Amino acid sequence: MSLNFLPKRTAQGKISATALLISLCLSTQPAQAALTFNFTYLSPGQGFDDPTFGAARKLALNSAADLLGEYFVNYTATLDYDVTSSSVNESRLASAGSSYSVIPGTFQRTTVQTKILTNGATDSNYFAADGHIDWNFYENWGLSDSVAANEFDFKTVAIHELLHSFGFSSVVNQNGGGLEDKNTGTPDTWATFDKFLTNADGVSLINNAGVFAGSNVNALTSGSGSVLFNGQNAKDANGGVAVNLYAPTIFSPGSSISHLDDDTLALSELIMASSVSAGQKSRELSAIELGILRDIGYTQIVAPAEVPVPAAAWLMLSGLLGLVSFGRRKTAL
Ligand SMILES: [Zn+2]
């Protein structure tokens, strides 16, 4: 998981000739990213538009979007985001989302998700932005690939937020209502993600008719292991069992159910956990996260290592991986 950062520092300078060769070879590959992100910054003079720090923040957001785009090379879409910013002393680092169509008794993709999965053919909200992001710049942010221990990893958090807009998100509220906040037992509108929710006994929280059973409401606030994601791809990546979602005993609107469970050790450091500590984090999606994305419709998603490259480039990549391992062992000494 730390392959991204530790080796770079130790290997620097010692392998410069080889590294240069590798980077030249890689840079001659055609651009792979097939998703295009257009960010419109709506908080003049502050945050991303700050006269001193704004340019670097925008660069970091674009860089994170490109990293995420590497998983989506088999899709082609231009995604428009409205981006706002704030500076508030609170626990929220950032938030993001994308709208849904409301049709009772159905599971809906987000506008961003629809656009990606139709390769740009369907823009559910026409001229309005497809998604939105709000960033809290109160905290110290590490914008580069070397994040200090007292900084939050901007790129990791940006990937996390973008994935919410891609549909890695629940709309279940604490009463068991959906987008329309209907009473349990009544068809409501849900996110595609919600189709895969079960309780600890493996019973779906919401049936195929879009009805949340009242008997499942308690599960939403029953802690680790009480609400799970049971999509087949996610299970395949998780040893055959459904994946624990974040379901704290006090419901946290916008956070409960929409994240992996931080209290499950194997999930706590993954990008889609509900919280993140300061310091350098992984920007790589885990097999479990990729499985969930496949389950919610992104069947063509690829881990970057799976992207086909010419044989010569494979050799170079192998060489690079070898150096990375070497650097890592050195660091561990
Ligand atoms: Zn989140």
Residues whose N, C-alpha, C, O or C-beta is under 5 A from the ligand:
A	BS01	ZN	none
